[in-house]
């Protein structure tokens, strides 16, 4: 069973989405300086599209994200510790996730979504790599039960 099937089953799906949204909020809160202000402002604009927009987007992309991460996670399971493996392979993990979002944004109908993504895409890998440990913990939390 892949990550998508295991993590998005009806008994876990809402909790996984909520934890991922909380993880994103926590990552944003940890950003400082001008780039942090810019990220927080952009995120606030996206949240303002409509109520519940961020959880909706997270729900929409999680299956593809988990499919993209499944080979890396499986390698980590084989090596004995998938959390450590994701953390040790942050670059590969970030590339897998950004591949999903890159493909998704091409079909975005809202200009604010495309424009915001394109504006921050250059620095996105660094931010995603920084979030990998927290994402690995979320995944691990729900793959254990």
Backbone torsions as a table, in degrees:
resi	resn	phi	psi	omega
1	UNK	NA	132.2	179.6
2	UNK	-81.7	172.4	-179.9
3	UNK	-58.7	-41.8	-178.6
4	UNK	-58.2	-49.7	-178.2
5	UNK	-63.5	-40.1	-177.8
6	UNK	-74.7	-38.1	-174.1
7	UNK	-90.6	-18.5	-176.8
8	UNK	-111.4	21.3	174.6
9	UNK	-69.6	156.8	-172.4
10	UNK	-54.8	-30.1	-177.6
11	UNK	-77.6	-20.0	-176.6
12	UNK	-112.1	-23.0	-168.4
13	UNK	-51.7	-52.6	-177.4
14	UNK	-62.1	-38.2	179.8
15	UNK	-68.8	-40.0	178.4
16	UNK	-63.4	-46.1	179.7
17	UNK	-60.9	-45.9	179.4
18	UNK	-60.7	-45.1	179.4
19	UNK	-65.1	-37.1	177.2
20	UNK	-65.9	-41.5	177.3
21	UNK	-63.7	-42.1	176.9
22	UNK	-63.4	-38.3	178.1
23	UNK	-62.7	-43.8	178.8
24	UNK	-61.6	-46.3	178.7
25	UNK	-59.6	-43.4	178.8
26	UNK	-63.8	-41.1	177.5
27	UNK	-62.8	-43.7	178.8
28	UNK	-63.9	-41.3	-179.7
29	UNK	-61.7	-28.3	-178.1
30	UNK	-80.8	-9.5	-178.3
31	UNK	-80.5	142.5	179.4
32	UNK	-135.4	178.4	178.7
33	UNK	74.7	-170.6	-177.5
34	UNK	-64.4	-40.2	-180.0
35	UNK	-67.3	-36.0	176.8
36	UNK	-64.2	-42.3	177.8
37	UNK	-63.1	-42.6	179.7
38	UNK	-63.2	-43.8	178.5
39	UNK	-62.8	-44.9	-178.8
40	UNK	-64.1	-38.8	178.9
41	UNK	-66.0	-45.2	179.2
42	UNK	-62.9	-42.1	-179.9
43	UNK	-64.5	-40.8	178.0
44	UNK	-61.4	-38.6	177.9
45	UNK	-64.0	-41.7	178.8
46	UNK	-66.2	-40.4	178.2
47	UNK	-63.1	-28.5	-178.4
48	UNK	-78.2	-5.5	179.5
49	UNK	-57.8	-48.3	174.3
50	UNK	-166.9	155.7	178.8
51	UNK	-58.1	135.6	178.3
52	UNK	77.7	11.5	-176.1
53	UNK	-63.2	-44.3	-177.7
54	UNK	-64.6	-50.0	176.2
55	UNK	-58.8	-36.0	177.7
56	UNK	-61.1	-47.1	-179.6
57	UNK	-64.9	-43.5	178.1
58	UNK	-57.9	-45.9	179.2
59	UNK	-60.5	-37.9	-178.1
60	UNK	-70.0	-37.2	-174.4
61	UNK	-95.5	-14.7	-177.3
62	UNK	-56.6	-44.0	-180.0
63	UNK	-57.1	-43.5	178.8
64	UNK	-68.6	-36.8	177.9
65	UNK	-63.9	-45.6	-179.9
66	UNK	-66.5	-36.5	175.9
67	UNK	-63.0	-41.7	179.5
68	UNK	-66.9	-34.9	-178.8
69	UNK	-83.6	-19.1	-173.7
70	UNK	-53.3	-45.5	179.6
71	UNK	-63.2	-37.8	-179.7
72	UNK	-68.8	-45.3	178.6
73	UNK	-60.5	-44.7	-179.8
74	UNK	-61.3	-40.4	175.4
75	UNK	-60.4	-42.4	179.0
76	UNK	-63.3	-39.2	177.3
77	UNK	-62.1	-44.1	179.5
78	UNK	-63.2	-34.2	-179.6
79	UNK	-81.8	-10.9	174.1
80	UNK	112.2	-20.4	-179.4
81	UNK	-151.3	95.1	-176.7
82	UNK	-64.5	-31.4	178.2
83	UNK	-64.8	-50.5	178.4
84	UNK	-60.9	-37.2	-178.7
85	UNK	-66.2	-44.7	176.5
86	UNK	-60.6	-44.1	-179.9
87	UNK	-63.4	-41.0	179.6
88	UNK	-69.6	-22.4	-178.9
89	UNK	-116.1	44.5	-177.4
90	UNK	-58.2	-39.1	-178.6
91	UNK	-63.5	-47.1	178.7
92	UNK	-63.9	-41.2	179.0
93	UNK	-62.9	-46.0	179.0
94	UNK	-62.6	-42.1	178.2
95	UNK	-60.7	-40.9	179.5
96	UNK	-62.7	-45.2	-179.6
97	UNK	-68.0	-41.9	-179.6
98	UNK	-68.8	-27.9	173.9
99	UNK	-61.0	-38.5	178.0
100	UNK	-66.7	-48.7	-177.1
101	UNK	-70.3	-34.4	176.2
102	UNK	-59.8	-46.1	179.8
103	UNK	-65.7	-40.4	-177.7
104	UNK	-66.0	-41.3	-175.2
105	UNK	-69.9	-23.8	177.2
106	UNK	-60.3	-29.2	-179.4
107	UNK	-99.8	5.9	-179.4
108	UNK	-65.6	131.4	-179.3
109	UNK	-86.1	-23.7	-177.8
110	UNK	-89.4	125.5	-180.0
111	UNK	-62.2	-35.5	179.7
112	UNK	-61.3	-35.3	179.2
113	UNK	-69.2	-50.4	179.8
114	UNK	-61.6	-47.1	-177.8
115	UNK	-63.3	-43.1	179.6
116	UNK	-64.5	-45.4	-179.7
117	UNK	-61.5	-46.6	-178.8
118	UNK	-62.9	-36.2	-179.6
119	UNK	-64.3	-38.1	-175.0
120	UNK	-101.9	-2.0	-174.9
121	UNK	-60.2	-35.8	-178.4
122	UNK	-59.8	-33.7	179.9
123	UNK	-102.4	2.7	-173.6
124	UNK	-63.8	-39.4	-175.3
125	UNK	-59.5	-42.2	179.4
126	UNK	-59.7	-43.7	-178.6
127	UNK	-68.9	-39.5	179.0
128	UNK	-66.8	-42.5	177.5
129	UNK	-58.4	-39.2	179.1
130	UNK	-66.2	-27.2	-178.5
131	UNK	-86.6	-12.7	-175.4
132	UNK	-55.1	-45.6	-179.8
133	UNK	-58.2	-40.7	179.3
134	UNK	-68.9	-40.1	177.4
135	UNK	-64.5	-41.1	178.7
136	UNK	-60.4	-38.0	178.6
137	UNK	-66.5	-41.2	177.9
138	UNK	-61.0	-49.2	-179.1
139	UNK	-60.2	-46.7	-177.9
140	UNK	-61.1	-39.9	-179.8
141	UNK	-56.5	-39.5	-175.3
142	UNK	-94.8	-12.8	176.6
143	UNK	-86.5	-15.5	178.9
144	UNK	-78.4	-32.0	-174.7
145	UNK	-95.1	NA	NA
